[in-house]
Amino acid sequence: MSDWEEENWDEEPQKVVRTPEFRKSSNNYYNTGGNGRQQYSEPERKRTSKVHNYREKIDIPHDCVGLIIGRGGANIQRIQNNYNVRIDLDKRSGSASIGGQNEQDVKDAYNYIENQLNSSSRNNNSVGHGKRTESLYKVEKHEDRVDKPSQEDTPNEVTEIDWDALKQKSKEASAARWAKLPPLTKNFYKEDYEVANLTAEDVQRIRYDNNNITVSRVFKEDGVSENIPNPVWKFEQCFAAYPDLLEEINKQKFAKPSPIQSQAWPILLKGEDMIGIAQTGTGKTLAFLLPAMIHTEYQSTPRSERGGPNVLVLAPTRELALQIEKEVHKYSFRGMKAVCVYGGGNRREQINNVQSGVEIIICTPGRLNDLIEANIIDVSSVTYLVLDEADRMLDMGFEPQIRKVLLDIRPDRQTVMTSATWPPGVRRLAQSYMSNPIQVCVGSLDLAATHTVKQIIEIMDEGDKYFAIQNFLKNMGKHDKAIIFCGKKTRADDLSSDLTIEGHMCTAIHGSREQSDREQAIADITSGYIKILIATDVASRGLDIDDITHVINFDFPRNIEEYVHRVGRTGRAGRTGTSISYITRSDWGVAKELISILEEADQDVPSELRQMADRFKSMKDRRANELSKCNFRDRNGSGNRGYNGGFRGGNGGGRY
């Protein structure tokens, strides 16, 4: 039971009035089934489709309805596309109608579905019902396995550990380990005359005009000068000495460096460690990639003698890793090769690509550790390390894998860390593994959504969400594209299949789908083949689809950080966008933080949302008051409420 349900409202909540168009039926679209899971029920709807000259009806057994629809509506959508037909399917009765302009297409689709049903029936009937064969294993008894105490007397003397000596030995062992590696060059920056002669006031003005950039040595030691390079405002000011790379940049038709690039490029080309704090869609990827290419190409040791890749980019998700690889391939520089290594991809193919010789490896932490342990990748040759979306990697529990990898990379490497936020975990990681880094922050360090997105909040009941989606899709423009975020994989699949049955071109993407399906889904919405992508938070970061016009939070995320990253999927690359969030009673715990985000971006805050935040605070205050009155000394759990009350004691406790 949720907190909202446990606590009574101080007053009857204000109900949201729905127009007849918005709420066509009093039946909730989501009903709770016997298993407690929220399930879809078929809404009442009217279709306005073109007249089909030919139509066939087919009855689908109840246990085969899911087979015909497919995961997220993929199968029924494939049949409709392959045979150029429209399939109307009632999921409750199993009655289906196949309509089309061509009689043969309709017959072919009918036969295809019939074959699928017959094949499914044969497979079900072929399951054997004979005796199950069981393998019997002998269980050996090892009564003497328990370790017995030694017969020898244990001395009572305690040996004192010389920690200073141990630390010194560790340093000497580390120095001996890395002494045989080739020399490393990190400074490739040739400062432009115009940039070098900027006054302090000019530097401050340029940074302020570039979205209020702030720059500092975040772990500055006392008495050490900051010595931070000045920002640039033209590509030539950084890359004039590298004309072939400058030519590749000009091919992309960029007007000028983005705010993060204007300050990051001088810092990274100079060989400094850097922490880049900026929202998604601000050009962080290119900010670290171009210096990485120069760093790799101009080392004194020839590539063939380095023993492995020079650049390692760690990313939290497959989608972000593939997006970075795609960005690398846009810039042809001195025959440099990159490979993307991630779980779910073809492992043998990835191994072959790595062993063929690459300069840049882009990977997820899990697959990287897998290939390191298999002696496929040797990271001791890495001299330029990037931890992209570091906050997301820590949120996903990758910190142990990251620390394990860092132990095997030479300590004098150049390290870059990017993040959208600056939580304690990221700060701790940076302090442990970076050398006097410069932090570049675009905008405020406080969590904030991009200001190029209009944020709309709609307060509604759970059962109204599907009707809201129908209403939105009905009014979508010809060139609009939308990502609809759901809280669970099953929810995304169910919504995708129902919208597909409604006739909408859409697909779902989440962690349980095959990697090939995920890549195809991204390719389809990027190309415009589909206009609607239904996703879980796997897509909330790293996807660089410039022309997404709308983000719909069908289920509001569990924390406000994910909300910010979801919103960041639209309004990218100088464009504007719209985010629409469906808020229900169960979301009242994040109402206060959401209000802060909206106010910071100068967005409208519904009065119902403020009331929701006030009621949540009142509930927390009441609970805190009751907590202070509880008797914690009763270890039997009786507390203040008798048998069912109080908190869990030694033998029981009750509900709160």
C-alpha positions as CSV (number, residue, x, y, z in Angstrom):
1,M,0.0,0.0,0.0
2,S,1.4,3.4,-1.0
3,D,1.9,6.3,1.5
4,W,-0.8,8.1,-0.3
5,E,-3.3,5.4,0.4
6,E,-2.2,4.9,4.0
7,E,-2.7,8.5,5.0
8,N,-6.0,10.2,4.8
9,W,-6.2,13.6,3.1
10,D,-6.6,16.6,5.3
11,E,-9.5,17.5,3.0
12,E,-11.2,16.0,0.0
13,P,-8.8,16.3,-3.0
14,Q,-9.9,18.6,-5.7
15,K,-11.1,16.5,-8.6
16,V,-9.9,17.2,-12.1
17,V,-12.8,17.8,-14.5
18,R,-12.6,16.0,-17.8
19,T,-14.5,16.9,-20.9
20,P,-16.6,14.1,-22.6
21,E,-14.0,14.2,-25.5
22,F,-11.2,13.5,-23.2
23,R,-12.8,10.8,-21.1
24,K,-15.1,8.8,-23.4
25,S,-15.7,5.9,-20.9
26,S,-16.1,5.7,-17.2
27,N,-14.2,2.4,-17.3
28,N,-10.6,2.6,-16.2
29,Y,-8.1,1.7,-18.9
30,Y,-6.0,0.0,-16.4
31,N,-7.6,-2.5,-14.1
32,T,-6.0,-4.6,-11.4
33,G,-6.0,-8.3,-12.3
34,G,-6.0,-11.2,-9.8
35,N,-2.2,-11.2,-9.7
36,G,-2.1,-7.6,-8.5
37,R,-0.5,-6.4,-11.8
38,Q,-1.9,-3.5,-13.6
39,Q,-3.4,-4.7,-16.9
40,Y,-4.9,-3.1,-19.9
41,S,-8.6,-3.4,-20.7
42,E,-9.8,-2.4,-24.1
43,P,-11.1,1.2,-24.3
44,E,-14.1,2.2,-26.3
45,R,-13.0,4.0,-29.4
46,K,-14.0,4.9,-32.9
47,R,-11.6,4.4,-35.8
48,T,-11.5,6.6,-38.8
49,S,-9.7,4.6,-41.4
50,K,-10.0,4.4,-45.1
51,V,-12.6,2.0,-46.6
52,H,-11.1,-1.4,-47.4
53,N,-12.5,-3.2,-50.5
54,Y,-11.8,-6.7,-49.2
55,R,-12.2,-8.1,-45.7
56,E,-11.7,-11.5,-44.1
57,K,-12.6,-12.4,-40.5
58,I,-10.7,-14.9,-38.4
59,D,-11.2,-16.1,-34.8
60,I,-8.1,-16.3,-32.8
61,P,-8.0,-18.5,-29.7
62,H,-7.6,-16.6,-26.5
63,D,-4.2,-18.2,-25.7
64,C,-2.9,-17.1,-29.1
65,V,-3.9,-13.4,-29.1
66,G,-0.5,-12.5,-27.6
67,L,1.3,-14.5,-30.3
68,I,-0.5,-12.6,-33.1
69,I,0.1,-9.2,-31.5
70,G,3.7,-9.9,-30.6
71,R,5.9,-8.1,-28.1
72,G,4.9,-4.4,-28.0
73,G,2.7,-5.0,-31.1
74,A,5.7,-5.9,-33.2
75,N,4.2,-9.0,-34.9
76,I,0.9,-7.5,-35.9
77,Q,2.7,-4.4,-37.2
78,R,5.0,-6.6,-39.3
79,I,2.0,-8.4,-40.8
80,Q,0.3,-5.2,-41.6
81,N,3.4,-3.7,-43.3
82,N,4.3,-6.9,-45.2
83,Y,0.9,-7.5,-46.6
84,N,-0.4,-3.9,-46.8
85,V,-3.5,-4.7,-44.8
86,R,-5.2,-3.3,-41.6
87,I,-5.9,-5.8,-38.8
88,D,-8.6,-4.9,-36.3
89,L,-8.3,-7.2,-33.3
90,D,-10.5,-7.4,-30.2
91,K,-8.2,-8.8,-27.5
92,R,-11.0,-9.9,-25.2
93,S,-13.0,-11.9,-27.7
94,G,-10.2,-12.9,-30.1
95,S,-12.3,-11.7,-33.1
96,A,-10.1,-10.3,-35.8
97,S,-10.9,-8.6,-39.1
98,I,-8.3,-8.3,-42.0
99,G,-9.0,-5.4,-44.4
100,G,-7.2,-4.3,-47.5
101,Q,-7.3,-2.7,-51.0
102,N,-6.1,-5.9,-52.7
103,E,-7.9,-9.3,-52.4
104,Q,-4.7,-11.3,-52.7
105,D,-3.0,-9.3,-49.9
106,V,-5.9,-10.0,-47.6
107,K,-5.9,-13.7,-48.4
108,D,-2.1,-13.9,-47.9
109,A,-2.3,-12.2,-44.5
110,Y,-5.2,-14.5,-43.5
111,N,-3.1,-17.6,-44.5
112,Y,-0.1,-16.3,-42.7
113,I,-2.0,-15.8,-39.5
114,E,-3.7,-19.2,-39.9
115,N,-0.3,-20.9,-40.4
116,Q,1.0,-19.2,-37.2
117,L,-2.0,-20.5,-35.3
118,N,-1.6,-24.0,-36.7
119,S,2.1,-24.0,-35.9
120,S,1.5,-22.9,-32.4
121,S,-1.2,-25.6,-31.9
122,R,1.2,-28.3,-33.2
123,N,4.0,-27.1,-30.9
124,N,1.6,-27.2,-27.9
125,N,0.4,-30.8,-28.8
126,S,3.9,-32.1,-29.3
127,V,4.9,-31.6,-25.6
128,G,5.4,-35.1,-24.2
129,H,3.6,-36.3,-21.1
130,G,5.9,-39.3,-20.3
131,K,7.8,-39.8,-17.2
132,R,10.4,-37.2,-16.3
133,T,13.9,-38.6,-16.3
134,E,15.8,-37.6,-13.3
135,S,19.5,-37.8,-12.9
136,L,20.6,-39.2,-9.6
137,Y,23.7,-37.9,-8.0
138,K,25.7,-39.4,-5.2
139,V,26.1,-37.2,-2.2
140,E,29.4,-37.8,-0.6
141,K,29.6,-37.2,3.1
142,H,32.6,-35.3,4.4
143,E,32.3,-35.4,8.1
144,D,35.9,-34.4,8.6
145,R,35.6,-31.2,6.5
146,V,35.2,-28.9,9.5
147,D,38.4,-27.1,10.1
148,K,39.8,-28.2,13.4
149,P,42.0,-26.0,15.6
150,S,45.7,-26.6,15.3
151,Q,47.3,-28.7,17.9
152,E,50.1,-26.2,18.2
153,D,49.8,-23.5,20.8
154,T,49.0,-20.1,19.3
155,P,51.4,-17.4,20.5
156,N,49.8,-14.5,22.3
157,E,52.2,-12.0,20.8
158,V,50.7,-9.4,18.4
159,T,53.0,-8.2,15.6
160,E,52.8,-4.5,14.9
161,I,52.2,-3.6,11.3
162,D,54.4,-0.9,9.8
163,W,51.9,0.9,7.5
164,D,54.5,3.4,6.3
165,A,56.8,0.6,5.1
166,L,53.9,-1.2,3.3
167,K,52.8,2.0,1.6
168,Q,56.4,2.6,0.4
169,K,56.6,-0.9,-1.0
170,S,53.3,-0.5,-2.8
171,K,54.6,2.7,-4.4
172,E,57.8,1.0,-5.5
173,A,55.8,-1.9,-6.9
174,S,53.5,0.4,-8.8
175,A,56.5,2.4,-10.2
176,A,58.2,-0.8,-11.3
177,R,55.0,-2.0,-13.0
178,W,54.6,1.2,-15.1
179,A,58.3,2.0,-15.7
180,K,58.4,-0.1,-18.9
181,L,55.6,1.7,-20.6
182,P,56.3,4.1,-23.4
183,P,56.6,7.8,-22.6
184,L,53.4,9.9,-22.6
185,T,52.8,13.3,-24.1
186,K,49.7,15.2,-23.1
187,N,50.1,18.8,-24.0
188,F,49.2,19.6,-27.7
189,Y,47.7,23.0,-27.2
190,K,48.9,25.9,-29.3
191,E,47.1,28.9,-27.9
192,D,45.8,31.4,-30.5
193,Y,47.2,35.0,-30.2
194,E,43.8,36.5,-29.9
195,V,42.8,34.1,-27.1
196,A,46.1,34.5,-25.2
197,N,45.6,38.3,-25.0
198,L,42.1,38.3,-23.5
199,T,41.8,40.4,-20.4
200,A,40.2,38.9,-17.3
201,E,37.1,40.9,-18.0
202,D,36.9,39.5,-21.5
203,V,37.2,36.0,-20.2
204,Q,34.5,36.6,-17.7
205,R,32.2,38.1,-20.3
206,I,32.7,35.2,-22.8
207,R,32.0,32.6,-20.1
208,Y,28.9,34.4,-19.0
209,D,27.6,34.7,-22.6
210,N,28.2,31.0,-23.1
211,N,25.4,30.0,-20.7
212,N,27.3,31.2,-17.6
213,I,30.2,28.8,-17.7
214,T,32.0,28.5,-14.3
215,V,35.5,27.0,-14.2
216,S,37.7,26.0,-11.2
217,R,40.2,23.5,-9.8
218,V,37.7,21.6,-7.8
219,F,40.2,19.9,-5.5
220,K,42.7,22.8,-5.5
221,E,45.7,22.4,-3.3
222,D,46.8,25.4,-1.2
223,G,49.3,27.6,-2.8
224,V,48.9,26.1,-6.3
225,S,47.9,28.5,-9.1
226,E,44.7,27.7,-11.0
227,N,46.3,28.4,-14.4
228,I,43.1,27.6,-16.4
229,P,43.2,28.2,-20.2
230,N,41.0,30.9,-21.7
231,P,37.9,29.9,-23.6
232,V,37.7,30.0,-27.4
233,W,34.9,31.1,-29.7
234,K,36.1,29.9,-33.1
235,F,37.1,26.4,-34.2
236,E,40.3,27.8,-35.8
237,Q,41.5,29.0,-32.4
238,C,41.9,25.4,-31.3
239,F,42.5,23.4,-34.4
240,A,44.4,25.7,-36.8
241,A,47.5,23.5,-36.2
242,Y,45.5,20.4,-37.3
243,P,44.1,21.4,-40.7
244,D,42.8,17.9,-41.7
245,L,40.7,17.7,-38.5
246,L,39.5,21.3,-38.9
247,E,38.3,20.4,-42.4
248,E,36.3,17.5,-40.9
249,I,34.7,19.9,-38.4
250,N,33.8,22.4,-41.1
251,K,32.0,19.6,-43.0
252,Q,29.5,19.3,-40.2
253,K,28.4,23.0,-40.8
254,F,28.6,24.0,-37.1
255,A,28.4,27.8,-36.6
256,K,30.6,27.9,-33.6
257,P,31.7,25.8,-30.6
258,S,29.0,25.0,-28.0
259,P,29.5,26.4,-24.5
260,I,31.1,23.2,-23.1
261,Q,33.3,22.9,-26.2
262,S,34.6,26.5,-26.0
263,Q,36.1,25.8,-22.6
264,A,36.8,22.1,-22.7
265,W,38.9,22.0,-25.9
266,P,41.7,24.3,-24.6
267,I,41.8,22.4,-21.3
268,L,41.9,18.9,-22.8
269,L,44.4,19.9,-25.6
270,K,46.6,21.2,-22.8
271,G,46.6,17.7,-21.2
272,E,44.6,18.6,-18.1
273,D,42.1,16.3,-16.4
274,M,38.6,17.7,-16.7
275,I,35.2,17.2,-15.2
276,G,32.4,18.5,-17.5
277,I,29.1,19.2,-15.8
278,A,26.4,20.0,-18.4
279,Q,22.9,18.8,-19.4
280,T,22.4,16.3,-22.2
281,G,22.4,17.6,-25.8
282,T,25.1,20.3,-25.2
283,G,27.9,18.8,-27.2
284,K,29.8,17.0,-24.5
285,T,30.7,14.0,-26.7
286,L,32.5,16.1,-29.3
287,A,34.1,18.1,-26.5
288,F,36.2,15.0,-25.5
289,L,36.4,13.2,-28.8
290,L,38.4,15.7,-30.9
291,P,41.2,16.1,-28.2
292,A,41.3,12.3,-27.9
293,M,42.0,12.0,-31.6
294,I,44.9,14.5,-31.4
295,H,46.2,12.9,-28.3
296,T,46.3,9.5,-30.0
297,E,47.8,10.6,-33.3
298,Y,50.7,12.7,-32.0
299,Q,52.2,10.4,-29.4
300,S,56.0,9.9,-29.9
301,T,55.6,6.2,-30.0
302,P,54.3,4.8,-33.3
303,R,50.8,3.3,-33.1
304,S,52.1,-0.2,-34.0
305,E,54.4,-0.2,-31.0
306,R,51.8,0.8,-28.3
307,G,50.4,-2.6,-27.7
308,G,46.7,-1.7,-27.7
309,P,44.2,1.1,-27.8
310,N,45.0,4.6,-26.5
311,V,41.5,5.9,-25.9
312,L,38.9,4.2,-23.7
313,V,35.4,5.6,-23.4
314,L,33.2,4.1,-20.7
315,A,29.4,4.7,-21.1
316,P,26.5,3.4,-19.0
317,T,24.2,2.0,-21.7
318,R,24.6,0.3,-25.1
319,E,22.6,3.1,-26.8
320,L,25.0,5.8,-25.5
321,A,28.0,3.7,-26.5
322,L,26.7,3.2,-30.0
323,Q,25.9,6.9,-30.3
324,I,29.5,7.8,-29.4
325,E,30.8,5.4,-32.0
326,K,28.5,7.0,-34.6
327,E,29.9,10.4,-33.6
328,V,33.5,9.1,-34.0
329,H,32.8,7.8,-37.5
330,K,31.7,11.3,-38.6
331,Y,35.3,12.5,-38.3
332,S,37.8,10.7,-40.5
333,F,41.2,11.5,-39.0
334,R,44.4,9.7,-40.1
335,G,42.8,6.3,-40.5
336,M,41.9,6.1,-36.8
337,K,39.6,3.1,-36.0
338,A,37.1,2.8,-33.2
339,V,35.1,-0.2,-32.0
340,C,32.0,-0.3,-29.8
341,V,32.0,-3.2,-27.2
342,Y,28.8,-3.8,-25.3
343,G,26.7,-6.6,-23.7
344,G,24.0,-8.0,-26.0
345,G,26.1,-7.5,-29.1
346,N,27.9,-10.2,-31.1
347,R,30.8,-11.1,-28.8
348,R,32.8,-12.9,-31.4
349,E,32.5,-10.0,-33.9
350,Q,33.5,-7.5,-31.2
351,I,36.6,-9.6,-30.3
352,N,37.6,-9.8,-34.0
353,N,37.2,-6.0,-34.3
354,V,39.4,-5.4,-31.2
355,Q,42.1,-7.9,-32.3
356,S,42.2,-6.4,-35.8
357,G,43.7,-3.2,-34.2
358,V,41.9,-0.2,-32.9
359,E,42.8,3.1,-31.4
360,I,39.5,3.9,-29.6
361,I,37.4,1.5,-27.6
362,I,33.9,2.6,-26.6
363,C,32.3,0.2,-24.2
364,T,30.0,-0.5,-21.3
365,P,31.6,-1.6,-18.0
366,G,30.3,-5.2,-17.9
367,R,31.5,-6.3,-21.4
368,L,34.8,-4.4,-20.9
369,N,35.6,-6.4,-17.8
370,D,34.5,-9.6,-19.5
371,L,37.0,-9.0,-22.4
372,I,39.8,-7.9,-20.0
373,E,39.4,-11.1,-18.0
374,A,39.5,-13.1,-21.2
375,N,42.8,-11.3,-22.1
376,I,41.3,-9.9,-25.2
377,I,41.7,-6.2,-24.2
378,D,44.8,-4.9,-22.5
379,V,44.0,-1.5,-20.9
380,S,47.6,-0.8,-19.8
381,S,48.1,0.9,-23.1
382,V,45.3,3.4,-22.5
383,T,46.5,7.0,-22.0
384,Y,43.2,8.9,-22.5
385,L,40.3,7.7,-20.4
386,V,36.7,9.0,-20.6
387,L,33.9,8.3,-18.0
388,D,30.9,9.5,-19.9
389,E,27.6,10.1,-17.9
390,A,29.5,9.1,-14.7
391,D,26.5,9.9,-12.5
392,R,24.4,7.4,-14.5
393,M,27.0,4.7,-14.3
394,L,27.1,5.0,-10.5
395,D,23.3,5.0,-10.3
396,M,23.3,1.8,-12.2
397,G,25.7,0.2,-9.8
398,F,28.8,0.1,-12.0
399,E,31.2,1.6,-9.5
400,P,33.0,-1.7,-8.6
401,Q,33.6,-2.5,-12.3
402,I,34.9,1.1,-13.0
403,R,37.3,0.9,-10.0
404,K,38.5,-2.5,-11.2
405,V,39.3,-1.2,-14.7
406,L,41.0,1.9,-13.3
407,L,43.5,-0.2,-11.4
408,D,44.9,-1.6,-14.6
409,I,45.3,1.8,-16.4
410,R,48.5,3.7,-16.1
411,P,48.3,6.4,-13.4
412,D,49.7,9.2,-15.5
413,R,46.9,9.0,-18.0
414,Q,44.7,11.9,-19.0
415,T,41.2,11.5,-17.5
416,V,37.9,13.1,-18.6
417,M,34.6,12.7,-16.7
418,T,31.3,14.0,-17.9
419,S,28.1,14.2,-15.8
420,A,24.8,16.0,-15.8
421,T,24.9,16.3,-12.0
422,W,27.6,16.5,-9.2
423,P,26.5,14.0,-6.5
424,P,28.8,12.8,-3.7
425,G,29.5,9.5,-5.5
426,V,30.9,11.2,-8.6
427,R,32.9,13.7,-6.5
428,R,34.4,10.8,-4.6
429,L,35.4,8.9,-7.8
430,A,36.9,12.1,-9.3
431,Q,38.9,12.8,-6.1
432,S,40.3,9.2,-6.1
433,Y,41.3,8.8,-9.7
434,M,41.9,12.2,-11.2
435,S,44.9,14.5,-11.0
436,N,44.1,18.1,-10.0
437,P,41.1,18.2,-12.4
438,I,39.5,21.4,-13.8
439,Q,35.7,21.4,-13.4
440,V,33.8,23.1,-16.2
441,C,30.2,23.7,-15.3
442,V,27.7,25.0,-17.9
443,G,24.8,26.6,-16.1
444,S,24.1,25.9,-12.4
445,L,25.3,22.9,-10.4
446,D,21.8,22.7,-9.1
447,L,19.6,20.2,-10.9
448,A,17.7,21.9,-13.7
449,A,15.8,21.0,-16.8
450,T,16.8,22.6,-20.1
451,H,15.2,26.0,-20.7
452,T,14.4,25.2,-24.4
453,V,11.6,22.8,-23.3
454,K,8.1,23.8,-22.4
455,Q,7.1,21.6,-19.4
456,I,3.4,20.8,-19.0
457,I,2.0,19.0,-15.9
458,E,-1.3,17.3,-16.1
459,I,-2.9,16.0,-12.8
460,M,-5.1,13.0,-13.4
461,D,-6.3,9.6,-12.2
462,E,-4.4,6.5,-13.3
463,G,-7.3,5.3,-15.5
464,D,-7.3,8.5,-17.5
465,K,-3.7,8.2,-18.8
466,Y,-4.6,6.1,-21.9
467,F,-7.3,8.6,-22.9
468,A,-4.8,11.4,-22.5
469,I,-2.4,9.6,-24.8
470,Q,-5.1,9.0,-27.4
471,N,-6.0,12.7,-27.3
472,F,-2.3,13.7,-27.7
473,L,-1.7,11.3,-30.7
474,K,-4.9,12.5,-32.3
475,N,-3.5,16.1,-32.4
476,M,0.1,15.3,-33.3
477,G,1.5,17.3,-36.2
478,K,2.8,15.8,-39.4
479,H,6.4,16.4,-38.5
480,D,6.1,15.7,-34.7
481,K,8.0,12.9,-33.0
482,A,7.4,11.7,-29.5
483,I,9.1,9.5,-26.9
484,I,6.6,8.1,-24.3
485,F,8.3,7.0,-21.1
486,C,6.8,4.2,-19.0
487,G,7.9,2.9,-15.6
488,K,8.0,-0.8,-16.4
489,K,9.0,-3.0,-19.3
490,T,5.6,-4.7,-19.3
491,R,3.8,-1.4,-19.3
492,A,5.9,-0.2,-22.3
493,D,5.1,-3.4,-24.3
494,D,1.4,-3.3,-23.4
495,L,1.1,0.3,-24.4
496,S,3.0,-0.3,-27.6
497,S,0.8,-3.2,-28.6
498,D,-2.4,-1.4,-27.9
499,L,-1.4,1.7,-29.8
500,T,-0.3,-0.5,-32.7
501,I,-3.7,-2.1,-32.8
502,E,-5.2,1.4,-32.8
503,G,-3.2,2.0,-36.1
504,H,-0.3,4.1,-34.7
505,M,3.2,3.4,-36.0
506,C,5.2,2.9,-32.9
507,T,7.6,0.5,-31.2
508,A,8.9,-0.1,-27.7
509,I,12.5,-0.1,-26.4
510,H,13.7,-1.4,-23.0
511,G,16.5,-3.6,-21.5
512,S,14.8,-6.9,-22.1
513,R,14.5,-6.5,-25.9
514,E,17.1,-8.0,-28.2
515,Q,19.9,-5.6,-29.0
516,S,19.1,-5.8,-32.7
517,D,15.5,-4.7,-31.9
518,R,16.7,-1.8,-29.8
519,E,19.0,-0.6,-32.6
520,Q,16.2,-1.0,-35.2
521,A,13.8,1.0,-33.0
522,I,16.3,3.9,-32.7
523,A,17.0,3.7,-36.5
524,D,13.2,3.8,-37.2
525,I,12.4,6.9,-35.2
526,T,15.6,8.6,-36.3
527,S,14.7,8.1,-40.0
528,G,11.0,9.0,-39.4
529,Y,9.7,5.6,-40.3
530,I,7.9,5.7,-37.0
531,K,6.9,8.8,-35.0
532,I,6.4,7.3,-31.6
533,L,9.0,5.5,-29.4
534,I,7.8,4.0,-26.2
535,A,10.6,3.5,-23.7
536,T,11.7,2.9,-20.2
537,D,14.6,4.9,-18.7
538,V,17.1,2.9,-20.8
539,A,16.5,5.7,-23.4
540,S,16.5,8.7,-21.0
541,R,20.2,9.4,-21.6
542,G,22.6,9.3,-24.4
543,L,20.1,9.1,-27.3
544,D,20.9,11.9,-29.7
545,I,17.8,12.3,-31.9
546,D,17.7,15.9,-32.7
547,D,14.2,16.2,-34.0
548,I,12.2,14.8,-31.0
549,T,9.4,17.4,-30.5
550,H,7.6,15.9,-27.5
551,V,8.4,13.8,-24.4
552,I,5.5,12.2,-22.6
553,N,6.0,11.0,-19.0
554,F,3.2,8.4,-19.1
555,D,4.6,7.2,-15.7
556,F,6.5,9.8,-13.7
557,P,10.0,8.6,-12.8
558,R,11.0,7.5,-9.4
559,N,13.4,10.4,-8.9
560,I,13.7,13.9,-10.1
561,E,17.1,13.4,-11.8
562,E,15.5,10.9,-14.2
563,Y,12.8,13.5,-15.0
564,V,15.5,16.0,-16.0
565,H,17.2,13.5,-18.3
566,R,13.9,12.5,-19.8
567,V,13.0,16.1,-20.6
568,G,16.5,16.5,-22.1
569,R,15.5,14.1,-25.0
570,T,13.7,17.1,-26.6
571,G,14.8,20.6,-27.2
572,R,18.2,19.5,-28.4
573,A,20.7,21.2,-30.7
574,G,19.2,24.6,-30.5
575,R,15.6,23.4,-31.1
576,T,12.6,23.8,-28.8
577,G,10.5,21.0,-27.5
578,T,7.6,20.1,-25.2
579,S,7.4,17.7,-22.3
580,I,4.0,16.5,-20.9
581,S,3.9,14.7,-17.5
582,Y,0.9,12.7,-16.2
583,I,0.9,13.1,-12.4
584,T,-1.2,10.9,-10.2
585,R,-1.7,10.6,-6.4
586,S,1.1,8.1,-6.2
587,D,3.6,10.7,-7.4
588,W,3.1,13.1,-4.5
589,G,6.5,12.3,-3.0
590,V,8.3,14.1,-5.8
591,A,5.9,17.1,-6.1
592,K,8.1,19.5,-4.1
593,E,11.2,18.8,-6.2
594,L,9.2,19.0,-9.4
595,I,7.9,22.4,-8.4
596,S,11.5,23.6,-7.9
597,I,12.5,22.4,-11.4
598,L,9.5,24.1,-12.9
599,E,10.1,27.4,-11.1
600,E,13.8,27.5,-12.0
601,A,12.8,27.2,-15.7
602,D,10.0,29.8,-15.3
603,Q,7.3,27.3,-16.1
604,D,3.7,27.2,-15.0
605,V,3.0,25.3,-11.7
606,P,-0.5,23.9,-11.4
607,S,-2.2,24.7,-8.1
608,E,-3.1,21.0,-7.7
609,L,0.6,20.2,-7.7
610,R,1.3,22.7,-4.9
611,Q,-1.5,21.2,-2.9
612,M,-0.1,17.8,-3.5
613,A,3.3,18.9,-2.1
614,D,1.7,20.5,0.9
615,R,-0.3,17.3,1.8
616,F,2.8,15.2,1.4
617,K,4.7,17.5,3.8
618,S,1.8,17.3,6.3
619,M,1.9,13.5,6.1
620,K,5.6,13.5,6.8
621,D,5.2,15.9,9.7
622,R,2.5,13.7,11.3
623,R,4.6,10.6,10.9
624,A,7.6,12.3,12.4
625,N,5.4,13.4,15.4
626,E,4.2,9.8,15.9
627,L,7.7,8.5,15.6
628,S,8.9,10.7,18.5
629,K,6.1,9.2,20.7
630,C,6.9,5.6,20.0
631,N,8.4,3.5,22.7
632,F,11.5,2.0,21.2
633,R,12.5,0.2,24.4
634,D,9.9,-2.5,24.1
635,R,11.9,-5.3,22.2
636,N,8.7,-7.4,21.8
637,G,7.4,-4.9,19.3
638,S,4.3,-3.9,21.3
639,G,5.0,-0.2,20.8
640,N,2.2,2.3,21.4
641,R,-0.4,0.4,19.3
642,G,-0.7,-2.9,21.1
643,Y,-0.6,-6.2,19.1
644,N,-0.6,-4.7,15.6
645,G,1.0,-1.3,16.3
646,G,4.4,0.1,17.1
647,F,7.6,-0.9,15.2
648,R,9.2,-4.3,14.7
649,G,10.8,-5.4,18.0
650,G,12.6,-8.5,18.9
651,N,9.8,-10.9,18.1
652,G,7.3,-9.1,16.1
653,G,6.2,-5.5,15.7
654,G,3.4,-4.4,13.6
655,R,2.3,-2.1,10.9
656,Y,2.8,1.6,10.7
